[in-house]
């Protein structure tokens, strides 16, 4: 079974004090980490303080981005080596806003993914709906070309250690209800793409998240779909009550044992 993963992307919201206060309000109300994994991606300057505040709660503190280089003359970049020293488990790479606003392309994201895996940090690879038709064993499959470009050179052993987030451009940041059927179709297509290019066994084990207008009203419907293993939540994650409703979408059965 693939463990559900509920992750928040705070983008450029919340200062250190606000971030730590948020963690303190939720850390004792999270689901059992053996049943549901929960993470938050804050601004970089809050990573250390939030990790300290989270303690042994099981809450994962996620980096929003990182450079492909481990050190050197790269003013303003975030080092994967530094994130590793901090104890960071996950780093988001290739987010649609990084592509749109900062010009990141597939080659740049590919280098970051390879560097993160080499450093032992799990990349959460964000991809959108760019698809092409490809013939596989005499059948026409739809393939996520962007994703496969980002995974270029990633080995069978390495691919087991990635998380993929499907973030269609029609749903990111629009604040509308997510189309659950289209979300499942996209995640299913990603899984089939992984199966075609790696193995079905690997595709069955990789967690695929959906990101785009996720909120307390639609999270249960999204998480009920067989190929959606989690969600990457934007603006709806900024409110404590909303966030707790979403991470505890399973109800009492996901609670930690006293």
Buried (B, 14 or more C-beta within 10 A) or exposed (E): EEEBBBBBBBBEBBEBEEBBBBBBEBBEBBBEBEBBBBBBBBBBEBBBBBBEBBEEBBBBBBBBBBBBBBEEEEEEBBBBBBBBEBEBBBBBBBBBBBBEEEEBEBEBBBBBBBBBBEBEBBBBBBBBBBBEEBEEEEEEBBBBBBBBBBBEEBEEEBBBBBBBBBBBBEBBBEEEEBBBEBBBBBBBBBBBBBBBBBEEEBBEEBBBBBBBBBBBEBBBBBBEBEBBBBBBBBBBBBEBEBBBBBBBBBEEEBBBEE
